[in-house]
Amino acid sequence: MKEEERLSNLRFIVDCMHGKLARKMRIYGYDTKYDITLDDNKIIEIAKEEGRTIITSDEELIRRAKTENLQVIRVPLDDDLPRMIKIFKVLKILPKIDPKRSRCPNCNRQLTMVDKKEVQNIPEKVLKRKKVFYKCNGCGKVYWYGSHWKKIREFEKTLKKRLKELKEGEEI
């Protein structure tokens, strides 16, 4: 299986403590289920049924997942940078944001590049200045390269730098 195919087949479920992390995973293009109403039993059930890796800081959920032979990644109770470092280190992946692969941060559905004539409810100044728009195939939210994109790229640059600095076997 090609590396790109392996990466696109990765699927996750994130517990209620890590909503921001789930949104970031979606931006990186990973199918990441997140629902604040899911309890540990439901997370275990979904992970089994859908072949998802659990991402959590909850020691009890980690123990249960391991008992069920499910893949689980323990992330630190910190901010998103150390969490993402941990995830990509465990997966042995150098992260790369590709807007064509990104998923909707809100609902996890695929994004599609659309012509600016197809977008609605966008500020006029954005329509005048921007050429590239992505629309969620689920909730219909529209995205473009705005000031938030610079922050996303800075985060990615820092994440890659920190991952490269880590020595093999070094703990995060």
C-alpha positions in Angstrom: 0.0 0.0 0.0 1.4 3.4 -0.9 2.2 5.8 1.9 -0.4 8.3 0.7 -3.1 5.7 0.6 -2.1 4.5 4.1 -2.4 8.0 5.4 -5.7 8.7 3.8 -7.1 5.5 5.4 -6.3 6.6 8.9 -9.4 7.3 10.9 -9.7 8.7 14.4 -12.1 9.3 17.2 -11.3 12.0 19.7 -12.8 12.1 23.2 -14.7 15.2 24.5 -11.6 16.8 26.1 -9.9 17.5 22.8 -12.3 19.3 20.5 -9.6 21.8 19.2 -7.4 18.9 18.4 -10.1 17.1 16.4 -10.6 20.3 14.3 -6.8 20.4 13.6 -6.7 16.8 12.6 -9.5 17.5 10.2 -7.6 20.4 8.7 -4.7 18.0 8.1 -7.2 15.8 6.2 -7.9 13.0 8.7 -11.3 11.6 9.1 -11.7 12.5 12.8 -15.0 11.8 14.6 -15.7 14.1 17.5 -18.9 14.5 19.5 -19.0 15.9 23.0 -21.9 13.7 23.9 -20.1 10.4 23.4 -19.3 8.5 26.5 -16.4 6.0 26.8 -18.6 3.0 25.9 -19.8 4.7 22.7 -16.2 5.7 21.8 -15.1 2.1 22.2 -18.0 0.8 20.2 -17.4 3.3 17.3 -13.7 2.6 17.3 -14.4 -1.1 16.9 -17.1 -0.8 14.3 -15.3 1.8 12.2 -11.7 0.9 12.7 -10.8 4.2 14.3 -7.8 5.0 16.5 -8.8 6.6 19.8 -7.1 9.8 20.8 -7.5 10.7 24.5 -5.9 11.7 27.8 -8.3 9.6 29.8 -6.4 6.8 31.5 -9.5 4.7 32.0 -10.5 4.9 28.4 -6.9 4.1 27.4 -7.0 1.0 29.6 -10.3 -0.2 28.2 -9.2 0.4 24.6 -6.1 -1.7 25.2 -8.1 -4.4 26.8 -10.3 -4.5 23.6 -7.1 -4.5 21.4 -8.0 -1.1 19.9 -5.5 1.4 18.7 -5.2 4.3 21.1 -2.9 7.3 21.3 -2.4 8.9 24.7 -2.0 12.7 24.3 -0.8 15.0 27.0 -3.1 17.3 28.9 -1.4 20.3 27.5 -2.0 22.5 24.4 -2.4 21.3 20.8 1.2 21.5 19.8 2.4 18.7 22.2 -0.7 16.7 21.4 -0.1 16.9 17.6 3.6 16.1 18.1 2.7 13.0 20.0 0.1 11.9 17.4 2.5 12.4 14.4 5.4 10.8 16.3 3.4 7.7 17.1 2.1 7.5 13.5 5.6 8.2 12.1 4.2 10.9 9.9 5.6 14.2 8.9 2.5 16.4 8.9 1.5 18.2 5.7 -1.6 20.4 5.2 -3.1 20.0 1.8 -6.3 22.1 1.4 -7.4 19.7 -1.3 -7.4 16.9 1.3 -8.6 18.9 4.3 -11.9 18.2 5.9 -14.4 20.6 7.4 -13.2 21.5 10.9 -16.8 21.7 12.1 -18.5 18.6 10.7 -15.6 16.4 9.3 -17.0 16.1 5.8 -14.8 16.6 2.6 -14.2 20.1 1.2 -14.5 20.8 -2.5 -12.9 23.7 -4.3 -15.7 25.9 -5.7 -15.9 28.9 -8.0 -16.5 32.2 -6.3 -19.8 32.5 -8.1 -21.0 29.5 -6.2 -20.4 30.9 -2.7 -22.9 32.9 -0.7 -23.0 34.9 2.5 -19.3 35.9 2.1 -18.2 39.5 2.9 -18.0 41.5 -0.4 -14.4 42.5 0.4 -13.4 38.8 0.6 -15.1 38.0 -2.7 -13.2 40.9 -4.3 -9.7 39.9 -2.9 -9.8 36.1 -2.9 -9.9 33.7 -5.8 -9.9 30.3 -4.2 -12.8 29.0 -2.1 -13.5 25.6 -0.5 -17.0 24.5 0.5 -17.9 21.7 2.9 -20.0 19.0 1.3 -21.8 18.5 4.5 -22.6 21.7 6.4 -22.0 24.0 3.4 -19.5 26.3 5.3 -17.2 28.1 3.0 -13.4 28.5 3.6 -10.7 30.7 2.0 -7.1 31.7 2.6 -7.5 34.4 5.1 -5.6 35.6 8.2 -6.4 32.3 9.9 -4.5 30.5 7.2 -1.2 32.2 8.2 -1.7 30.9 11.8 -2.4 27.4 10.5 0.8 27.5 8.4 2.9 28.9 11.4 1.5 26.1 13.6 2.5 23.5 10.9 6.0 25.0 10.6 6.5 24.8 14.3 5.1 21.3 14.5 7.4 20.0 11.7 10.4 21.7 13.3 9.7 20.1 16.7 9.1 16.7 15.2 12.5 16.9 13.4 14.2 17.9 16.6 13.0 14.9 18.5 15.5 12.1 18.8 14.3 8.6 18.3 12.7 7.3 21.5 12.6 10.7 23.1 9.4 11.3 25.1 7.3 14.3 24.5 
